[in-house]
Amino acid sequence: YFLFFISNPLLGLLENKISNYH
C-alpha cells in the first residue's frame, strides 16, 4: 500500500483505511 500511497495520496488514504479494516 505504501507505493500506492506515494503514487496517489488521496487513494492511498482510502487504501490505508481498508488495510486497517482488514
PyMOL CGO cylinders between C-alpha atoms (Angstrom):
from pymol import cmd
from pymol.cgo import CYLINDER

trace = [
    CYLINDER, 0.00, 0.00, 0.00, 2.99, 2.32, 0.51, 0.3, 1, 1, 1, 1, 1, 1,
    CYLINDER, 2.99, 2.32, 0.51, 3.82, 2.55, -3.19, 0.3, 1, 1, 1, 1, 1, 1,
    CYLINDER, 3.82, 2.55, -3.19, 0.18, 3.24, -3.97, 0.3, 1, 1, 1, 1, 1, 1,
    CYLINDER, 0.18, 3.24, -3.97, 0.13, 5.93, -1.28, 0.3, 1, 1, 1, 1, 1, 1,
    CYLINDER, 0.13, 5.93, -1.28, 3.19, 7.63, -2.77, 0.3, 1, 1, 1, 1, 1, 1,
    CYLINDER, 3.19, 7.63, -2.77, 1.65, 7.37, -6.24, 0.3, 1, 1, 1, 1, 1, 1,
    CYLINDER, 1.65, 7.37, -6.24, -1.81, 8.59, -5.20, 0.3, 1, 1, 1, 1, 1, 1,
    CYLINDER, -1.81, 8.59, -5.20, -2.03, 10.20, -1.73, 0.3, 1, 1, 1, 1, 1, 1,
    CYLINDER, -2.03, 10.20, -1.73, -5.83, 10.55, -1.79, 0.3, 1, 1, 1, 1, 1, 1,
    CYLINDER, -5.83, 10.55, -1.79, -6.47, 6.99, -2.93, 0.3, 1, 1, 1, 1, 1, 1,
    CYLINDER, -6.47, 6.99, -2.93, -3.65, 5.88, -0.64, 0.3, 1, 1, 1, 1, 1, 1,
    CYLINDER, -3.65, 5.88, -0.64, -5.60, 7.18, 2.36, 0.3, 1, 1, 1, 1, 1, 1,
    CYLINDER, -5.60, 7.18, 2.36, -8.62, 5.15, 1.25, 0.3, 1, 1, 1, 1, 1, 1,
    CYLINDER, -8.62, 5.15, 1.25, -6.49, 2.03, 0.80, 0.3, 1, 1, 1, 1, 1, 1,
    CYLINDER, -6.49, 2.03, 0.80, -4.94, 2.66, 4.22, 0.3, 1, 1, 1, 1, 1, 1,
    CYLINDER, -4.94, 2.66, 4.22, -8.42, 2.63, 5.80, 0.3, 1, 1, 1, 1, 1, 1,
    CYLINDER, -8.42, 2.63, 5.80, -9.21, -0.63, 4.01, 0.3, 1, 1, 1, 1, 1, 1,
    CYLINDER, -9.21, -0.63, 4.01, -5.90, -2.09, 5.22, 0.3, 1, 1, 1, 1, 1, 1,
    CYLINDER, -5.90, -2.09, 5.22, -6.74, -1.11, 8.80, 0.3, 1, 1, 1, 1, 1, 1,
    CYLINDER, -6.74, -1.11, 8.80, -10.20, -2.61, 8.40, 0.3, 1, 1, 1, 1, 1, 1,
    CYLINDER, -10.20, -2.61, 8.40, -8.64, -5.93, 7.42, 0.3, 1, 1, 1, 1, 1, 1,
]
cmd.load_cgo(trace, "trace")
